[in-house]
Amino acid sequence: MSDAGTKTAIAGSNTHAFTYGLFIAIFLIFIGIRLWSVVKKKRKEAEKLRYFGENILTVHMVSETAYVTKGQGVHTAFLEMTELLKEDKKIHVVINDEGQGDIFHSHTYGPYYFWKGRNYKGRRILTAHVIPDSSKGTIPFWKQLLPLTSRYLKLAYSFADVVIAISPAVEQAIKDLDVKSDIVRIYNPVLTDNWLRTPANRKKGREQLGINGDEFLIMGVGQLQGRKGVEDFIDIAEQIPGSKFVWVGGRPWGVFTEGIQRINNRINNAPPNVFFAGLFDIKDMPAMYAAADIFLFPSYQENCPLAPMEAAASGLPVVFRDIPEYRDLYISPYLKAADTAAFIKITLSLIEEKAFYESAVLMSANLVAEFDKDKIREELIALYRKSLRCYFED
């Protein structure tokens, strides 16, 4: 055979071998995909039996507040919801880096939320504690940043398969952003046993705050920012010099807090009957509430606030600012003030009129009852089961 013929034969043989090899590779890939599909289906069926049987459901609870900003309501909500779920023997909770779960539930919306949730598509739940309006009077340059804040929150809400709205106002705010995720309304629970007023707690709290046994103490709780109404609290204290006023809270966001210089000037020039105690750990807060006689909550914007409910669970009369969010959130009557003058008038009535004080304490008890922990736990677990069912039937 000539050299040309030999080369042609070799080329043909190589082409045939390549074609045959390619066919075998495609066939093996096809078989591999089919086998993986079968294995995945069987695994899913096995998981389905476990999820909807009598075995334990594992919830992966996530919150970036565990690492950075503990002195605020979102962290408290995260801790209390975790504690609430652990009370059910059929629920196992893993937190942040502790492991993996059957369902993913986050309370924050930073990079950690997106990273941890990447493997939970179809099973991601986000509790929306924050809406665009929450930035007003909270962070510097909030007006300029509001469009960016809205776009980012829409992205965070949309990453979840289900968004839990903690109030009617939050539900409407999510809808206004045109978020396509499912929205379910479940309120923040109030774990009343954690906030019971006892003589021991009152004694401990008054010692920590330096309050004498017979002094009347009026308390505010929240971050030192404009949105929380801390400047109004000082104005109220100036008009009631016969009583002590204490503000518990600080700046967990540090320099990223609105109005630092303005509010510090007010604090430095506050009257002698008002003082600022700073941040306390959550385990110390029952003693703080027990030390007080009245709780004022002059915040200008809230969703489902925990501080006034904790104070109410401690048996304190609570005076709210009259804002639209509460009108849709609370069913029972509550004390509300439209402005500083009204706060002063109601506070003086509570100090001077025993019957009015007692009726306000009863109002607090009725308000707390609206946030029954057992009912809220049942709603959460039902949501988890429903989300898993939708995931498996998809």
Secondary structure, DSSP 4 states (H G I P E B T S, - for coil): --HHHHHHHHHHHHHHHHHHHHHHHHHHHHHHHHHHHHHHHHHHHHHHHHHTSSSPEEEEEE-GGGTS--SSHHHHHHHHHHHHHHTSTTEEEEEGGG---SEEEES--SHHHHHHHTT-TT-EEEEE---GGGGTTTSTTHHHHHHHHHHHHHHHHHHSSEEEESSHHHHHHHHHTT--SEEEE-PPP--GGGG---HHHHHHHHHHHT--TT--EEEEES-SSGGGTHHHHHHHHHH-TTSEEEEE---TTGGGSTTHHHHHHHHHT--TTEEEEE---GGGHHHHHHH-SEEEE--S--SS-SHHHHHHHTT--EEEE--HHHHHH--S--EEESSHHHHHHHHHHHHH-HHHHHHHHHHHHHHHHTT-HHHHHHHHHHHHHHHHHHHHH-
